[in-house]
Amino acid sequence: MNQAQAKISVFEKNLSWWVLACIAVGIGLGQFFTDFFQFVASLKLAEVNLPVAALIWLMIIPMLLKIDFSAMKEVLAHGRGIGVTLFINWLVKPFSMALLAWLFIRHVFADWLPAEQLDSYIAGLILLAAAPCTAMVFVWSNLCDGDAKFTLSQVAINDSILLFAFAPLVALLLGLSSIIVPWDTLLISVMLFIVVPVLFSQALRKLMLRRSQASLDGMLKRLQPLSLMALLTTLVLLFGFQGQQILAQPLIIALLAVPILIQTYGNAMLAYWLNKQFKVAHCVAGPSALIGASNFFELAVATAIALFGFHSGAALATVVGVLIEVPVMLSVVAIVNRSKNWYQAT
């Protein structure tokens, strides 16, 4: 798929409304079909839920098919912009979220949240920030007239780092937050939700490209609806289990959104400002800010479920990230576009 042709569909633009609908449907079904949800939760291998693993594959593989790892050869042409984005993605975002989660969940909002879930909420927020977005950034980049080669090379580099850095980074940050890390489950999650999908998707991509670019584009077009439906189905399952907790304390979602919003806007604006200081072109600074701020929420949801379960606060925290992703990123796109004259002024 040519990044320059990437457009945000009506479905994607209204993703937050679909997530809200899934919350309502999931909570409702959870009240009436408790046995079914318990059965789904029991289908596990090494604490990894098998139905969710299949759904996550349907979510992730179409996104990874878009990634061209050969684009990493463009890194030298955009060294300063890539350096800024890597700094934000791997040195600022995960650690700033760990700090914000500790501040808001453990202290500011602690009296309004269930005490037994505080660690789990913090873990979910950390998981959300530990992996940069790999798919929707193509759309965000296009909406701000971003440089296609920069976006491709940046995403390819991030995905390569993700293969090796995700598990140690998550383990480090959870350890700093005094949260016990089940290493076997974490490593299985990394294999299932990162390594295997990357290898499979790249093999499939090469096979399609041997036929033609049109073959790959056609497959992506067919898989995209399946990817979105898998995401929504996963959310229905999650909220089927989370329903009782949410009905008892509906304020939870709003409280969890606060550190996510602060961190997203803070990282986006920091990346944007740093690019300006390094005199990076606006067509690179825009996608740099957007990649620096957005999250690979599909991976975060999958890992949260695998590590802590459907019922966990971690799973709920990652879903809040899904809920606010689209409107927040569209607002960042608007800021980047409207500030172009300021950015280009010497």
VENURZI-V439566 format. One record per run of one state. SS is the DSSP state (hx for helix, st for strand, lp for the rest). FROM is the first residue (numbers start at 1). TO is the last residue. If there is no record, write none. Layout:
BEGIN
((SS FROM TO) (SS FROM TO))
END
This chain:
BEGIN
((lp 1 2) (hx 3 5) (lp 6 9) (hx 10 13) (lp 14 14) (hx 15 32) (lp 33 33) (hx 34 42) (lp 43 43) (st 44 45) (lp 46 47) (st 48 49) (hx 50 64) (lp 65 68) (hx 69 108) (lp 109 109) (hx 110 112) (lp 113 114) (hx 115 129) (lp 130 131) (st 132 132) (lp 133 135) (hx 136 143) (lp 144 147) (hx 148 176) (lp 177 182) (hx 183 211) (lp 212 212) (hx 213 248) (lp 249 250) (hx 251 277) (lp 278 281) (hx 282 293) (lp 294 294) (st 295 295) (lp 296 296) (hx 297 308) (lp 309 312) (hx 313 338) (lp 339 339) (hx 340 344) (lp 345 346))
END
